[in-house]
Amino acid sequence: TRVLPVGSYQLKMRKARRVDRAERVTVKAGRKAGVSWDLEPDFGVLSVRSEPPGLQVLVDGKEQGKTPVEGLELSVGPHRVELSDRCFHASGEELVIKRGATRTVDLRPKARKAGVEVRAKDPKGEDVAAQVLVDGRKVGDAPGTFTVPMCSAKLEVRHKKHGTWTSVLKLREKKTTKFTAKLGSGGGPAGKGFVRIAPGTFTMGSPSSESGSYDWEGPTHRVT
């Protein structure tokens, strides 16, 4: 509140990211003059969604989080919206943000592709037909070569009689990786830091008498 002499005044209101507003106000003797304005936003609001979700969003080259991104305030004018992810081809859209408007951009980038060539063998080493699944989805039957998303994580080869063989996938775009599923062997190659052993019974752990052993390595026990 401010006391002003009688007269006419040019009143101007300014706020960050809002449109300035100015009007002439007349102050009369013995009367209170009040002004209440809602300043118009000097920005628009953008939401970005993708299928699949969880992809990095860039607006004008700057990272804005991963999809879905909601309620992003942008200055009025042209902007470039893009998705960035090593598993997908670049996808984006040019748009113009209008003052006070809300825009939603839905992007569906295409996955980068790779190949897997799969053969299946029974415990005797003979070729057999078997189902091939990538990340839980059937892609065909072995033997065969299949095009799959480059960032697929898990290969499974299933046979009704000889069980399931699995392997972790680390594929390269436009390259075909060969796999031979040895059914009945209990799985694919052992992961880093592990050694695959034959079925049976063995003693696990370190005896307390062993030099350099730790308490948590014992006691020794039989494992089947």
Secondary structure, 3 states (H helix, E strand, C coil): CCCCCCEEEEEEECCCCECCEEEEEEECCCCCCCCCCCCCECEEEEEEEECCCCCEEEECCEEEEECCEEEEEEECEEEEEEEECCCECCEEEEEEECCCCEEEEEECCCECEEEEEEEEECCCCCECCEEEEECCEEEEEECEEEEEECCCCEEEEEECCCEEEEEECCCCCCCEEEEEEECCCCCCCCCCCCCCCCCCCEEECCCCCCCCCCHHHCCCEEEC
